[in-house]
Amino acid sequence: MQKRMLPLRARKPHLYGTRRLEAGDEYEAPVEQAIALVADRRADFIKAKKKEAVAPVAETTPAPEPVEVQDAPSHETETSIDALRLEATQLGIDVDRRWGMTRLRYEIDQARER
């Protein structure tokens, strides 16, 4: 059986269990301990926050129209990371194996501009 826990806010610095609490820290304690802490003026009760109700989605909402995706240029889809590494090496770039396709394309473009 699980004990009921009450939310508390520390009024002044004190120890609770193994934690060092500062004024304003929020925590939970079992009912008996919570009452004792409030009576000693070490903590105050906090009103439990109500969970927000999620509004149901209206069924009258029209479904979004499918969007047509344009095909990417074929030369980019055929280019693999190995091909980019080869091209970069041929341009005299010291390729790092961690680089992805974006970085390789950037380095290749930079080398071509020089």
PyMOL commands that set and color helices and strands:
alter all, ss='L'
color gray80, all
select helices_A, chain A and resi 31-39+74-78+81-90+101-113
alter helices_A, ss='H'
color red, helices_A
select strands_A, chain A and resi 5-10+14-16+19-21+26-30+43-45
alter strands_A, ss='S'
color yellow, strands_A
deselect
rebuild
show_as cartoon
